[in-house]
Amino acid sequence: MEEGVVAGAPRFRILGPVEMLDGAETVRVRSRLQRLLLTILLLEADCTVPADRLIEEMWGDQLPDDPAGALRTQVSRLRRGLPTAARLVTEPRGYQLTVDTDDIDVWRFEQLVTAADHRSGDDALRLLDDALALWRGRPLDEFVDRPFAQVERRRLGGLHGAAREQRLPLLLAAGLVAQAVASAEALLADEPEREHARALLMEALYRLGRATDALDVYQSWRRELGEHGLEPSPALRDVEARILRHTIDGDADTATAGRDPIPERRVPQPVSSFIGRDTDLFGVADLLDTARLVTLWGAGGVGKTRLALEVAAAVADRYRDAVHVCDLTALTAGSDVARVIANSVGVQERSGRRLEAQLVDRLGGCRLLLILDNCEHVLDASASITQRLVRSTSGVDVLATSRERLGVDGEHLWEVVPLDADGPDSPAVALFVDRARATNPSFHPSAEDREVIADVCRRLDGLPLAVELGAARVRGLSLRELLGVLDVRPDVLRGGAGTPRRHRSLRAVIDWSYSLLTPVEQRVFDWLAVFRGPFGLDAARAVVSDHDLDSEDVALAVLGLLDRALLVERAEEPTRRYSMLDTVRRYGIEHLEVERRLDRAAERHARWILAQTERAARGLGGPDEAAWATTIEDSLDELRAAHRWLVGHDVDGSLRLIAALRPYALWRGHSEMFRWAEVAAAAASGTGSPLLPEALLAASTGAWQRGDLASARAAASAIAGAGPTPTERAALEASADVALLAGELDRARAEFTDAHQLALAAGDQLQAVWDIGSAAVAAGYTNDTERALRLAASASTTAEQCGSPSARAF
């Protein structure tokens, strides 16, 4: 038996019906759910499988009343039936089946195939025979409806076919030509697209004296491909030519291919200065002279990623095949680690062999540095692929960043500690000043200020991420105020010797800040997260205050959040306004979602912006038009969010919002708002809402403003049957706009004149100016100068009464 491959039948079998061996006895797992659970755990042996993934795979959309409880029950039952060689362990995030992978047939199969890759002749043939003998049928057939099984079936099927194909030249080399023919014909019956197997079959037939049959194999395949406009590969055509020339020399490998060079990837270039890490930079660079695997190890936010990029730039000329940075941050599954590496180094995943083995083969003769960034959440997979690459290649070095050590042989740890914050000339102070100037170029701290900054940095333990977060607040807080925020809870900031226990990531920094808030401040913080942009104190009061939280409570909480740097003061605004950093806002949204308060908060936000917009619509028709227009312009992000919520939850509210926005959009040509009108009108179609005509009017206006007269006419035509009260006025205004642009000038003038009277009767002077002014334009185009001047004079009078600057200019 090959070294490292255990003799004896595997105790766990999934290459066919799922079953276990307990001693010499075969144990069938009777429950389908139990077999499904066992299969998933076996495929992820010695790795923790998250509970939520198990629940999704086992029950899909048909969840039991208590999914977590049901999973625990299934785990308990499976645990009782397992052989003593396996342990089913409960972990904080899920469950792990601890078992020797040699005892699992699928793992044994892959191990044998890999071992055969490194052997030749009879040894390799024997290993492949042992591997293929493990197959008792089609694996995972009974779970074909499960997503994991669909992927795994394809992978295992590819591996099985590749092993069968790999066996063919070994049979030929052993002189078992007839057996090679039978095996190749069986393989091609299952997988006809395997051209290498077809080439080997042709050679085997030729060696049996059946040259005509060999050529028939080629021609039948050529005809089949021709039906799809394809031709056989050059390698297969070459085998045909050698058969015709009788030059087959018995070499079973009929086609070889060179390898493409490893693609060169640009290392991401930092855009900010690198401060206080010279010792780390030179130390790690020196360590890579002798160490194959170096892990930058330290707390979140301590600057591991940035140090890795700087090291990469310093040592790049040592590596012929370049430096490759693999960011693992976004990965949710350990299996994706190898794919990220493969993408970076240009390895195209092929069926038939595990990707890890393909990586080892591809990188075997390369000299490169692989940076694996943010390994901690895919630690096991990162450790596994790292160990395999370092052990199986001679020129691949790995520089990893992680909050946890990988824990593999040969790993050299370089602890990345916080910056020194002792004194006004310390690296932490230099970093604070540099980042503060990036947000406020006028920031030039005095000697006294630097002492305060040093105190701030010490409070933050010199952690770069926390220092940068503090520096970003100098626009809204004085240095002493910032220090005061940190002094609110000195017990939290007090730490012992060694590695800091807080501020381990940006989220941890926010966690820490959030923990300092009172319950009222936490509630206000969460609700303020529904604002997409800057907001004033009145807006905060309107959205957050309710029967058990009055407006003064909200105001005090806002000031408290500002003190704690969870809100940013917009100092450039004419009135005091605040905003949240996006990362901080997402944190608040997450809290609202978890506590199922997001929908209520979004509703309060939408009601507030609707009320404000309706006030603004009235103000646009007066002398304070500019101020009210600015109110709308400054609220575009809020309006977008409110529109989306109202369309999905309150159709009449969405129509009210469109009606209120139409004057602004009409006079300023805001196409996006008119698109909102189309969405709102579609959502309200068939409701009979009295507000629908206004939305259709806005949709028609938007259409003609962007040059789509057909859509404008269609929307205008739809108004007549859309609703009762305002239908006549809206229909006239839409029809008149279309008529004017279509050149139907007499109709346009008449309809605009009638619409003008209705607008005046409704008290809408701003619209009345538009209508009578447009009537004057229509009259002018017909050369009816006298009437045009009379209508223009009427427009001027109404505009003066209205007081709106836009109306007067019109």
C-alpha positions in Angstrom: 0.0 0.0 0.0 1.2 3.5 -0.9 2.8 5.3 2.1 0.1 7.5 3.7 -2.8 5.5 2.3 -4.3 3.3 4.9 -5.1 -0.3 4.1 -8.6 -1.8 4.7 -12.0 -0.7 3.6 -13.1 2.9 4.6 -15.6 2.9 7.4 -17.7 5.7 5.8 -18.9 5.3 2.2 -20.7 7.8 0.1 -19.4 6.7 -3.4 -22.7 4.9 -3.8 -25.4 4.4 -1.3 -24.5 6.1 2.0 -23.4 3.5 4.6 -21.0 2.9 7.4 -18.8 0.0 8.6 -18.8 -1.0 12.2 -16.1 -3.6 12.4 -17.0 -6.1 9.7 -20.7 -5.2 9.8 -22.2 -2.8 7.2 -24.5 -0.3 8.9 -27.2 1.3 6.8 -28.4 4.7 8.0 -32.1 4.3 7.8 -33.3 8.0 7.9 -32.8 10.1 4.8 -32.2 13.2 7.0 -29.6 11.3 8.9 -27.9 10.2 5.7 -28.0 13.8 4.4 -26.5 15.1 7.6 -23.8 12.5 7.6 -22.9 13.1 4.0 -22.4 16.8 4.5 -20.3 16.3 7.6 -18.2 13.7 5.8 -17.5 16.0 2.8 -16.4 18.6 5.3 -14.6 16.2 7.7 -12.5 17.9 10.4 -14.0 21.3 9.5 -16.8 23.1 11.3 -20.0 23.2 9.2 -22.1 26.2 10.3 -25.5 25.3 11.7 -27.4 27.6 9.4 -25.8 25.9 6.3 -26.9 22.5 7.7 -30.4 23.7 8.3 -30.6 25.1 4.8 -29.3 22.0 3.1 -31.5 19.6 5.2 -34.8 21.4 5.0 -34.5 24.1 2.4 -37.8 26.1 2.3 -39.6 23.5 4.3 -38.3 24.6 7.7 -39.5 22.9 10.9 -41.0 25.2 13.6 -37.7 25.2 15.6 -34.9 24.6 13.0 -32.1 24.8 15.5 -33.8 22.4 17.8 -34.6 20.0 15.0 -31.0 20.1 13.9 -29.8 19.3 17.5 -32.2 16.3 17.5 -30.8 15.0 14.2 -27.2 15.5 15.4 -27.9 13.7 18.6 -29.4 10.7 16.8 -26.5 10.5 14.4 -24.0 10.8 17.2 -25.5 7.7 18.9 -25.1 5.6 15.7 -21.5 6.6 14.8 -18.7 4.0 15.0 -16.2 4.7 17.8 -13.6 5.9 15.3 -15.6 9.1 14.7 -16.7 11.9 17.0 -19.4 14.5 16.2 -18.4 17.6 18.1 -20.6 20.6 18.8 -18.8 23.9 18.1 -19.9 27.5 18.8 -20.9 28.0 15.2 -22.0 24.5 14.2 -20.8 20.9 14.1 -17.6 19.1 13.2 -17.2 15.4 12.4 -13.7 14.4 13.6 -12.6 11.4 11.7 -9.5 10.1 10.0 -10.1 11.1 6.3 -8.6 7.7 5.3 -11.7 6.2 6.7 -13.9 8.1 4.2 -14.1 6.5 0.7 -14.3 9.8 -1.2 -11.2 11.2 0.6 -9.4 7.8 0.2 -10.3 7.9 -3.5 -8.7 11.3 -4.0 -5.7 10.4 -2.0 -5.1 7.3 -4.1 -5.5 9.3 -7.4 -3.1 11.9 -6.1 -0.6 9.2 -5.2 -0.9 7.7 -8.7 0.1 11.1 -10.1 3.5 10.7 -8.5 4.1 7.1 -9.6 4.4 5.4 -12.9 3.9 2.0 -14.4 2.5 -0.9 -12.4 2.5 1.1 -9.2 0.4 3.9 -10.6 -2.0 1.4 -12.2 -2.4 -0.5 -9.0 -3.2 2.8 -7.1 -5.8 3.8 -9.7 -7.4 0.3 -9.6 -7.7 0.6 -5.9 -9.2 4.1 -6.2 -11.8 3.1 -8.8 -12.7 0.0 -6.8 -14.1 2.3 -4.1 -16.9 3.3 -6.4 -20.1 1.3 -5.7 -22.5 3.4 -7.8 -23.3 7.0 -8.5 -22.6 9.1 -5.4 -25.2 11.4 -3.9 -28.0 10.3 -6.2 -30.6 10.5 -3.5 -29.7 14.1 -2.7 -29.7 15.4 -6.2 -32.3 18.0 -5.2 -29.8 19.6 -2.8 -27.4 22.4 -4.0 -24.3 21.0 -2.4 -24.9 17.6 -3.9 -25.3 19.0 -7.4 -21.9 20.7 -7.2 -20.2 17.7 -5.5 -21.7 15.2 -8.0 -20.2 17.2 -10.9 -16.8 17.4 -9.1 -16.7 13.7 -8.2 -17.9 12.7 -11.6 -15.1 14.7 -13.2 -12.5 13.1 -10.8 -13.9 9.6 -11.6 -13.7 10.2 -15.4 -10.2 11.6 -15.1 -9.0 8.6 -13.1 -10.5 6.2 -15.7 -8.8 8.2 -18.4 -5.5 8.3 -16.5 -5.6 4.5 -16.3 -5.7 4.0 -20.1 -2.1 4.8 -21.0 -0.9 2.7 -18.0 -2.8 -0.3 -19.4 -1.2 0.2 -22.8 2.2 0.5 -21.2 1.6 -2.7 -19.3 0.7 -4.5 -22.6 -3.0 -4.9 -21.6 -4.1 -3.5 -24.9 -7.5 -5.3 -25.1 -8.3 -4.2 -21.6 -7.4 -0.7 -22.6 -9.8 -0.9 -25.6 -12.7 -2.1 -23.4 -12.0 0.5 -20.7 -11.8 3.3 -23.2 -15.0 2.3 -25.0 -16.8 2.2 -21.6 -15.5 5.6 -20.7 -16.4 7.2 -24.0 -19.9 5.7 -23.7 -20.3 7.7 -20.5 -18.3 10.8 -21.4 -17.9 11.0 -25.2 -16.3 14.5 -25.0 -13.0 13.1 -23.6 -10.9 13.4 -26.7 -7.7 12.2 -25.0 -9.5 8.9 -24.2 -10.6 8.7 -27.8 -7.0 9.2 -29.0 -5.9 6.4 -26.7 -8.7 4.1 -28.0 -7.6 4.8 -31.6 -4.0 3.9 -30.7 -5.1 0.7 -28.8 -7.2 -0.4 -31.7 -4.3 0.2 -34.1 -2.0 -1.8 -31.9 -4.5 -4.7 -32.0 -4.3 -4.6 -35.8 -7.6 -2.9 -36.1 -6.5 0.2 -38.0 -9.8 0.5 -39.9 -11.8 0.4 -36.6 -9.4 3.1 -35.2 -10.1 5.4 -38.2 -13.9 4.7 -37.9 -13.6 6.0 -34.3 -12.2 9.2 -35.6 -14.6 9.7 -38.5 -17.7 9.0 -36.4 -16.5 11.6 -33.9 -15.8 14.1 -36.7 -19.3 13.6 -38.1 -20.8 14.2 -34.7 -18.8 17.4 -34.1 -19.6 18.6 -37.6 -23.3 18.6 -36.7 -22.4 21.4 -34.3 -20.0 23.2 -36.7 -16.9 21.9 -34.9 -13.8 19.9 -35.8 -11.7 17.4 -33.8 -8.8 18.8 -31.9 -5.4 19.1 -33.5 -4.1 16.3 -31.2 -6.8 13.9 -32.4 -6.2 14.9 -36.0 -2.5 14.1 -35.5 -3.3 10.6 -34.2 -5.4 10.0 -37.3 -2.5 11.1 -39.5 0.0 8.9 -37.7 -2.3 5.9 -38.1 -2.6 6.6 -41.8 1.2 6.9 -42.1 1.6 3.8 -39.8 3.9 5.9 -37.5 2.2 5.1 -34.2 5.1 4.4 -31.9 3.3 3.2 -28.9 3.6 6.4 -26.9 0.3 6.7 -25.3 0.7 10.4 -24.6 -0.5 11.7 -28.0 -0.5 15.4 -27.2 1.5 17.6 -25.0 1.1 21.3 -24.3 3.4 24.0 -22.9 2.5 26.0 -20.0 1.6 29.7 -20.2 3.7 32.0 -18.0 2.2 33.0 -14.6 0.3 36.3 -15.2 1.8 39.3 -13.5 -0.5 41.1 -11.1 -0.1 44.6 -9.9 0.2 44.9 -6.1 -2.4 47.4 -4.8 -0.7 50.7 -4.2 -1.6 52.5 -0.9 -2.7 56.1 -1.3 -1.8 57.3 2.1 1.6 57.6 3.8 3.2 54.8 5.7 4.1 55.8 9.3 5.9 54.2 12.2 6.5 50.7 10.8 10.1 50.8 9.5 11.3 48.2 12.0 8.4 45.9 11.0 9.0 46.5 7.3 12.7 45.7 7.3 12.3 42.8 9.8 9.7 41.0 7.7 11.6 41.6 4.5 14.7 40.1 6.2 12.7 37.1 7.5 11.5 36.3 4.0 15.1 35.7 3.1 15.1 32.5 5.1 11.4 31.6 5.9 8.9 30.2 3.4 5.9 31.1 5.5 5.5 34.3 7.5 2.3 35.2 9.2 1.7 38.9 10.2 -0.2 38.3 13.4 -2.1 40.8 15.5 -5.3 42.5 16.4 -7.8 43.7 13.9 -7.1 47.3 12.9 -3.4 47.1 13.8 -2.2 47.5 10.2 -1.4 44.0 9.0 -2.7 44.4 5.5 -0.9 47.7 5.0 2.4 46.3 6.3 2.0 43.3 3.9 1.6 45.6 0.9 4.7 47.6 1.9 6.7 44.4 2.4 5.5 43.2 -1.1 6.8 46.4 -2.7 10.2 46.0 -0.8 10.8 42.4 -1.8 9.2 42.2 -5.3 12.4 42.0 -7.2 13.3 38.8 -5.4 10.4 36.9 -7.1 10.7 36.1 -10.8 7.0 35.3 -11.1 5.9 38.4 -9.2 3.9 39.0 -6.0 0.3 37.9 -5.9 -2.1 39.4 -3.4 -5.2 37.4 -2.5 -7.8 39.2 -0.5 -9.9 36.7 1.4 -12.1 39.3 3.2 -15.2 38.6 1.2 -15.0 34.8 1.3 -17.8 32.9 3.2 -16.6 29.4 2.4 -13.2 27.8 2.9 -13.4 26.1 -0.4 -13.1 29.4 -2.1 -9.6 30.1 -0.8 -8.0 27.9 -3.5 -10.1 29.5 -6.2 -9.0 33.0 -5.2 -5.3 31.8 -5.4 -6.0 30.1 -8.7 -7.5 33.3 -10.1 -4.5 35.3 -9.1 -1.9 33.0 -10.6 -3.9 32.2 -13.7 -4.9 28.6 -13.1 -8.1 27.6 -14.8 -10.0 25.0 -12.8 -10.5 21.8 -14.7 -12.7 18.9 -13.8 -11.0 15.7 -12.9 -8.6 16.8 -10.2 -8.8 18.8 -7.1 -7.9 22.4 -7.6 -5.3 22.2 -4.8 -3.4 19.6 -6.8 -3.7 21.7 -10.0 -2.2 24.6 -8.1 0.7 22.5 -6.9 1.4 21.3 -10.4 1.2 24.8 -11.9 3.4 26.5 -9.3 6.0 23.7 -9.0 8.7 25.5 -11.0 7.7 29.1 -10.1 9.4 31.6 -7.9 6.7 33.9 -6.4 5.4 35.5 -3.2 1.7 34.7 -2.3 0.0 37.2 0.1 -3.0 35.7 1.8 -4.8 38.7 3.4 -7.4 38.3 6.2 -7.2 34.5 6.8 -8.9 34.4 10.2 -12.4 33.6 9.0 -11.3 30.9 6.6 -8.4 29.7 8.8 -8.6 26.0 8.2 -8.7 26.3 4.5 -6.0 28.9 4.5 -3.8 26.7 6.6 -4.4 23.6 4.5 -3.6 25.2 1.1 -0.6 27.1 2.6 0.9 24.0 4.0 0.4 22.1 0.8 2.0 24.8 -1.4 5.0 25.3 0.9 5.6 21.5 1.3 5.0 20.6 -2.4 6.9 23.5 -4.1 10.3 24.9 -3.7 9.8 28.5 -4.9 6.5 29.6 -3.5 6.7 31.8 -0.4 3.6 32.8 1.6 3.0 36.0 3.6 -0.3 35.7 5.5 -2.2 38.2 7.6 -4.4 36.9 10.3 -5.8 37.6 13.7 -5.0 33.9 14.5 -1.9 32.0 13.7 -2.3 29.4 10.9 -0.7 26.7 13.2 1.1 24.8 10.5 4.7 23.5 10.4 7.2 26.0 9.2 5.1 29.0 10.1 7.1 32.1 11.3 5.0 34.6 13.3 5.7 38.3 13.2 3.5 40.0 15.7 2.3 43.4 14.6 1.8 45.5 17.7 0.1 48.9 18.1 2.1 52.0 17.3 4.1 53.6 20.1 2.0 56.4 21.6 4.5 57.7 24.2 4.9 61.4 23.7 4.1 64.2 21.2 6.8 62.9 18.7 5.6 59.3 18.8 4.6 57.4 15.6 0.9 57.3 16.7 0.8 61.1 17.0 2.4 61.4 13.6 -0.2 59.1 12.1 -3.0 61.1 13.8 -1.7 64.4 12.5 -1.2 63.0 9.0 -4.8 61.6 8.8 -6.3 64.7 10.4 -4.7 66.9 7.7 -6.2 64.6 5.0 -9.7 65.6 6.2 -8.8 69.1 7.2 -5.8 70.7 5.4 -5.8 73.6 7.8 -5.1 71.4 10.8 -1.8 72.5 12.2 -1.6 71.4 15.9 0.5 73.5 18.3 2.9 71.9 20.8 0.1 71.9 23.4 -2.3 70.2 20.9 0.3 67.5 20.3 0.3 66.7 24.0 -3.5 66.3 23.8 -3.1 64.1 20.7 -0.6 62.0 22.5 -3.2 61.5 25.3 -5.8 60.5 22.7 -3.5 58.0 21.1 -2.6 56.5 24.4 -6.3 56.1 25.2 -6.6 54.2 21.9 -3.5 52.1 22.7 -1.9 53.3 19.5 -4.1 51.1 17.4 -3.8 52.6 13.9 -7.5 52.0 12.9 -8.7 53.6 16.1 -6.2 56.5 15.7 -7.4 57.2 12.2 -11.1 57.1 13.3 -10.3 59.6 16.0 -8.4 61.8 13.5 -11.3 61.9 11.2 -13.4 63.6 13.9 -11.3 66.8 14.2 -13.7 68.5 11.8 -16.5 68.2 14.4 -14.8 68.1 17.7 -11.9 70.0 19.3 -9.0 67.8 20.5 -10.1 68.3 24.2 -13.7 67.3 23.3 -12.3 64.2 21.6 -10.3 63.4 24.7 -13.4 64.0 26.8 -15.3 61.4 24.8 -12.6 58.8 25.6 -12.7 59.8 29.2 -16.4 59.0 29.6 -15.6 55.3 30.3 -11.9 55.1 31.5 -12.6 51.6 32.8 -13.2 50.3 29.3 -10.0 51.9 28.1 -7.9 50.5 30.8 -5.9 47.5 29.6 -3.3 45.2 30.9 0.0 44.2 29.5 0.2 42.4 26.2 -2.1 42.4 23.3 -5.0 44.9 23.4 -8.4 43.3 23.8 -10.5 46.0 22.1 -10.6 47.8 18.8 -9.8 44.6 17.0 -11.5 45.8 13.8 -13.5 48.7 12.5 -16.6 46.9 13.7 -15.0 46.2 17.0 -14.2 49.9 17.2 -17.8 50.7 16.6 -18.8 47.9 19.1 -16.7 49.6 21.7 -18.1 53.0 21.0 -21.7 51.7 21.0 -21.1 50.0 24.3 -20.4 53.4 25.9 -23.8 54.7 25.0 -26.8 54.9 27.3 -29.8 52.9 26.2 -31.5 56.0 24.9 -28.4 57.0 22.9 -28.2 53.5 21.5 -31.8 53.7 20.4 -31.3 57.1 18.8 -28.1 55.9 17.1 -29.9 53.0 15.5 -32.8 55.1 14.2 -30.5 57.8 12.9 -29.0 55.2 10.6 -32.0 55.5 8.3 -30.7 58.9 7.2 -28.7 58.4 4.0 -27.1 61.9 4.1 -26.8 64.9 6.4 -29.7 65.7 8.7 -30.6 68.5 11.1 -31.7 68.3 14.7 -35.4 68.9 13.7 -35.2 66.0 11.3 -33.8 63.7 14.0 -36.5 64.8 16.3 -39.2 64.1 13.7 -38.0 60.6 12.9 -36.9 59.3 16.2 -39.1 60.9 18.9 -42.3 59.1 19.9 -44.5 58.6 23.0 -41.7 57.3 25.2 -38.9 59.4 23.8 -39.5 63.1 23.6 -37.8 65.6 21.3 -35.5 66.9 24.0 -34.3 63.3 24.7 -33.5 63.0 21.1 -31.6 66.3 20.9 -29.5 65.4 24.0 -28.7 62.0 22.5 -27.6 63.5 19.2 -25.2 65.7 21.0 -24.0 62.7 23.0 -23.4 60.8 19.7 -21.4 63.7 18.3 -19.3 63.7 21.4 -18.6 60.0 21.0 -17.6 60.6 17.3 -20.4 58.4 16.0 -21.8 61.4 14.2 -19.8 63.8 12.1 -20.7 67.5 12.3 -21.0 69.1 8.9 -19.2 72.3 9.7 -19.5 73.7 6.2 -23.3 73.7 6.3 -25.1 77.0 6.9 -27.0 75.4 9.6 -25.7 72.7 12.0 -26.2 69.3 10.4 -24.8 65.8 11.1 -24.1 62.6 9.3 -22.8 59.1 9.8 -19.9 57.4 8.1 -21.2 54.7 5.9 -19.6 51.9 7.9 -21.1 53.3 11.1 -24.6 53.7 9.4 -24.6 50.1 8.3 -23.9 49.1 11.8 -27.0 50.9 13.0 -29.1 49.4 10.2 -27.9 45.9 11.2 -29.2 46.6 14.7 -32.6 47.7 13.4 -32.8 44.6 11.3 -31.9 42.2 14.1 -34.4 43.9 16.4 -37.1 44.0 13.6 -37.4 47.8 13.8 -36.0 48.7 10.4 -39.4 48.8 8.7 -40.9 51.1 11.4 -37.8 53.4 11.3 -38.0 53.5 7.5 -41.7 54.4 7.7 -41.0 57.3 10.1 -38.3 58.5 7.8 -40.5 58.3 4.8 -43.4 60.2 6.6 -40.9 62.9 7.6 -39.5 63.5 4.1 -43.0 63.4 2.6 -44.2 66.1 5.0 -41.0 68.2 4.4 -41.4 67.9 0.6 -45.0 68.9 0.7 -44.0 72.0 2.6 -41.2 72.6 0.1 -43.7 72.3 -2.8 -45.8 75.1 -1.3 -42.7 77.2 -0.6 -41.5 76.9 -4.2 -44.4 79.0 -5.3 -43.3 82.0 -3.3 -40.4 84.4 -2.7 -38.5 81.8 -0.7 -38.3 79.4 -3.6 -34.4 79.2 -3.5 -34.3 78.1 0.1 -37.0 75.5 -0.5 -35.3 74.2 -3.6 -32.1 73.8 -1.7 -34.0 71.8 0.9 -35.1 69.4 -1.8 -31.6 69.3 -3.4 -30.0 68.5 -0.1 -32.5 65.7 0.5 -32.1 63.7 -2.6 -30.7 60.6 -0.9 -33.5 60.7 1.6 -36.1 61.2 -1.2 -34.8 58.1 -3.0 -35.1 56.0 0.1 -38.5 57.3 0.9 -39.7 56.8 -2.7 -38.6 53.1 -2.6 -40.3 52.5 0.8 -43.5 54.3 -0.1 -43.9 52.5 -3.4 -43.7 49.1 -1.6 -45.8 50.0 1.4 -48.0 53.1 0.9 -49.0 53.7 -2.7 -51.0 56.9 -1.9 -48.0 58.2 0.0 -45.8 57.6 -3.1 -48.3 59.5 -5.2 -48.3 62.4 -2.7 -44.5 62.5 -2.9 -44.5 62.7 -6.7 -47.2 65.4 -6.7 -45.1 67.4 -4.2 -41.9 67.0 -6.3 -43.4 67.8 -9.7 -43.1 71.6 -9.4 -39.4 71.2 -8.5 -38.8 68.6 -11.3 -40.8 70.7 -13.9 -39.0 73.9 -13.4 -35.5 72.3 -13.0 -35.8 69.4 -15.4 -35.0 66.7 -12.9 -35.4 63.6 -14.9 -34.8 61.1 -12.1 -37.9 62.3 -10.2 -40.0 61.9 -13.3 -38.8 58.3 -13.5 -40.0 57.9 -9.9 -43.4 59.1 -11.2 -43.5 56.3 -13.7 -42.8 53.7 -11.0 -45.4 55.2 -8.6 -48.0 55.4 -11.4 -47.4 51.8 -12.3 -47.7 50.7 -8.7 -51.0 52.6 -8.4 -52.5 51.4 -11.7 -56.0 50.2 -11.2 -56.3 51.5 -7.6 -58.6 54.4 -8.6 -56.5 56.7 -6.3 -57.5 60.3 -6.8 -53.8 61.1 -6.7 -52.9 58.9 -9.7 -53.6 61.7 -12.3 -50.9 63.9 -10.8 -48.4 61.0 -11.1 -49.4 60.4 -14.7 -49.0 64.1 -15.4 -45.5 64.0 -13.9 -44.7 60.9 -16.0 -45.9 62.6 -19.1 -43.8 65.7 -18.3 -40.7 63.6 -17.8 -41.3 61.8 -21.1 -41.5 65.0 -23.2 -38.6 66.6 -21.4 -36.4 63.7 -22.5 -37.8 63.8 -26.0 -40.1 60.8 -25.9 -43.3 62.3 -27.2 -45.0 59.0 -27.8 -44.7 58.0 -24.1 -45.8 61.5 -23.1 -48.9 61.2 -25.2 -49.6 57.7 -23.7 -49.3 59.0 -20.2 -51.5 62.0 -21.0 -54.2 59.8 -22.5 -54.2 57.6 -19.4 -55.1 60.4 -17.2 -58.8 60.6 -18.3 -59.7 57.3 -16.7 -57.3 57.4 -13.8 -59.3 59.1 -11.1 -62.0 61.7 -10.2 -61.4 65.1 -8.8 -58.2 66.5 -10.3 -58.5 64.6 -13.6 -59.6 67.6 -15.7 -56.8 69.9 -14.7 -54.1 67.3 -15.0 -55.5 66.0 -18.3 -55.5 69.5 -19.7 -51.9 70.3 -18.6 -50.6 67.0 -20.0 -52.5 67.3 -23.2 -51.5 70.9 -23.8 -47.8 70.1 -23.2 -48.0 67.3 -25.8 -49.9 69.5 -28.3 -47.4 72.3 -28.0 -44.5 70.0 -28.8 -46.4 68.2 -31.6 -47.1 71.6 -33.3 -50.8 71.5 -32.6 -50.6 75.1 -31.5 -54.2 76.3 -31.5 -55.2 73.3 -29.3 -52.2 73.8 -27.1 -53.1 77.5 -26.5 -56.7 76.7 -25.8 -55.9 73.9 -23.3 -53.2 75.9 -21.6 -55.6 78.8 -21.1 -58.3 76.5 -19.6 -55.6 74.8 -17.4 -54.5 78.3 -16.2 -58.0 79.1 -14.9 -58.2 75.8 -13.1 -54.8 76.3 -11.5 -55.8 79.7 -10.3 -59.0 78.3 -8.9 -56.9 75.7 -7.0 -54.6 78.4 -5.7 -51.6 77.0 -7.6 -50.1 80.3 -8.9 -46.8 78.7 -9.9 -48.5 76.2 -12.2 -50.8 79.0 -13.4 -47.8 81.0 -14.6 -46.5 78.0 -16.5 -49.8 77.4 -18.1 -50.6 81.0 -19.2 -47.0 81.6 -20.2 -47.1 78.4 -22.4 -50.3 79.6 -23.9 -48.5 82.8 -24.8 -45.7 80.8 -26.4 -48.2 78.8 -28.5 -49.9 82.1 -29.6 -46.6 83.5 -30.6 -45.7 80.5 -32.7 -48.9 81.1 -34.7 -47.9 84.7 -35.3 -50.9 85.9 -33.2 -48.7 88.6 -31.6 -51.5 90.6 -30.0 -52.9 87.6 -28.2 -49.4 86.4 -27.3 -48.6 89.7 -25.7 -51.9 89.8 -23.8 -51.3 86.3 -22.4 -47.7 87.1 -21.5 -48.9 90.2 -19.6 -51.3 87.9 -17.7 -48.4 85.5 -16.9 -46.3 88.5 -15.7 -49.1 89.6 -13.4 -49.6 86.2 -11.9 -45.8 85.7 -11.5 -45.6 89.0 -9.5 -48.4 87.9 -7.3 -46.7 84.5 -6.9 -43.3 86.0 -6.0 -41.4 82.9 -7.1 -38.1 84.0 -8.8 -38.5 81.2 -11.4 -42.0 82.3 -12.2 -41.0 85.9 -12.6 -38.1 84.9 -14.8 -40.4 82.8 -17.0 
